[in-house]
Structure formats: C-alpha cells, structure tokens
C-alpha cells in the first residue's frame, strides 16, 4: 500500500536538506512516520509546502519519498491556491498513492479533497477558527500594539481560517482525538466520517517514569511556545501567587527563550514581578531534555486558552508527572478532573495557583494523580494500537469500506 502525507511542518530529513537549524514542532507526526516506516507492505511519501521553499524538490531517504513545494506569499490573503494545488496533484500522480493523508487544516492541502479520485483523510490538529477567538489571551491592547509580529501572525491565522472552513466542508473523512474536535467537524460537516486515533508519543516519554522521591520539590514545569494564547503570562502570574504561599518553589518553561520574540514580553512580566531568581526560560528542548525536565518536576502545567489534544500534556501524563491544565477545547478528553489531573478555568491565575499548591503540599494527591494519569495516558497512547488503527483506516479507505472504525463518540 502507498500512502502520501501532506504535512504542515518540515520533517527532519527536509530540515537537514534545506539547512534549517535545530528546532521544529509537530513531533507526533515524525514519531508516527518512524513507527509506520517499519512495515514492508507500506510505502510512505511526505509532501511539505511552504513559503520557505524556493523550488520544487524531490528526494528519497530511508525508503521515504520527500517532496518540497514552494507556495505564494499572498496565497492566504488572496485565497487562491490554484498553482499550488495543481503542483500537489502532479505529486499525487507521481507517487500514485492508494490513500492521501492530510495532516491538519492549517494549510491549503485539504482543498484538494473534492477534486481527486484518490481517497483522502484529514487529520485534525489545532483548529484555527477557535484559536483566533482567543489568540491574544489576556494581553492588553497596548502590549499587542507594541508587538507587530504578534499582530501579523494573528492576521495570517485569520486568513487561514477562511481556508480551514472550506476544508471542513469539502472533506469526507476525518481523524481526530477528542469530543471537542469531533464536535467542530459535525457542526460544519454533519455527513463527515470521523475516526478516533490518539497521537503517537515519542520514545523518551514512553521510557521515562516519574517518581515523587526523585523529583525536585516545588519545581513547576511547562512546555510551551511564545504565542499569546498559550497562556504563559497567566502561568507567571499564578506562580507569583504560589510563591507567596510556598517561597521555595520555582518555575521552568521549555520552548521559550527570554531574549527572542514574545519571550521578551513574557520575561518583562517575570522582571516586573521580581521573579528572576525563581523562573527559568529554557528555550528549545529535545525530547530527551523535555523528559528529563518532567522527571525533575513536582508538577506540570498546561495554561493554554485553547487546545485540542496537546501533545505536551500527553507526554507529561505518560511520564507520570502530576498535571494541572486549563479546562479548554479537547483537554477534558485527556484529563479526568480530580482523578488523572486537575483542571482550572482558563486565564484564572488564582485557581491555577491553588491547584498547584494542592499538588506541591499533598504527596498523597500527587501520587494519586501520577498513577492514574500515567495509567490512562499509557493505555491511550499505546503505540501498537495506534499503528494498527492507522493501517486499518488506510486499508478501509483504499478498499472503499468505511464502516468498521468510524466512530460516534
């Protein structure tokens, strides 16, 4: 069977070929690619289209065919992707897949769905239409205006939401992982066929096992990015409150550097609250480095204003760190409040601080959340079951039988 992926991020082989530096996101896709690559009866192709690509490229590495496609810088503003879609159709013709797998709705790929004879399935990641509604989080207007790059990113996302709505309407088959994302599909496209498959986690998070005795008491950790809707400013304010109760606590944030982009703004909040001695921005971290931080932490926090099925939270739960997360989007499909984690209303720094205090001062609660969270996450993200689910979906689509796995959750 031949399956062609269209992805929103450059995979490691492409990053290396184009000379990109260390970094990246969307690692669940890379982990899934690695897991599927071991099947001799499955041939994978991976296509990435970006403004960063200057010319069409095709190469093979580790038995996978890679394509890189340049796109117009005005595409999302003009809502016209005729040339790019035609190039992607030629790539489909070149690879001759049995199934096309489109990862995410943030790119134009899904616009091909209703004009191709090859069955295609759209996998839901973040849903931009919902992200734009809370994009600025709790940033004040004066702060927003001082960060034009943040405003440009917001407008770029707004333009992409118009494409996303068209993709939702045109798609026939969808893969998701939460009641929330299933609801978004059903609202726009009631006749769409929905498959439930959790994210694939990277190996370091499957191998690590948190232990309270080995953790550094009072350490709060968060993996995030410098986007306003990720809620890191709420976390900093919550930590300020927490420090008034537990002066020895500390906060570490992976994925954000204090001297770049919105990280500068966030670090100004740290300085304003005089927390420099207890807050650390760690910048980009590898999977191994994140796993190490999770093992050292006393608690993990997801403070976002919107998420679907955040991989960072699943990674923390799989390691076994007691987790606190905002009650948003698809998060309630991952955490059972008071059983496998603690939830708080988004943007509410006081409640977040109290939930963290409960974990840091109650070892029995921390142990309970750790055991239950790890148990649920390990079952949910079982790699063999996930691989089998994808292979089954591919077979059903290729054979024209979409009856056995389609779910109503």
Helices and strands as residue ranges (DSSP letters): E 2-7, H 12-18, H 27-36, E 43-50, E 57-61, E 64-70, H 75-78, H 82-95, E 99-103, G 108-115, E 119-123, H 128-133, H 141-145, H 148-170, E 173-176, H 179-188, E 193-196, H 203-207, E 219-223, G 228-230, H 232-245, E 250-254, H 262-272, E 279-283, H 287-296, E 299-302, H 311-319, E 323-326, G 331-333, E 342-344, H 349-361, H 363-380, H 383-399
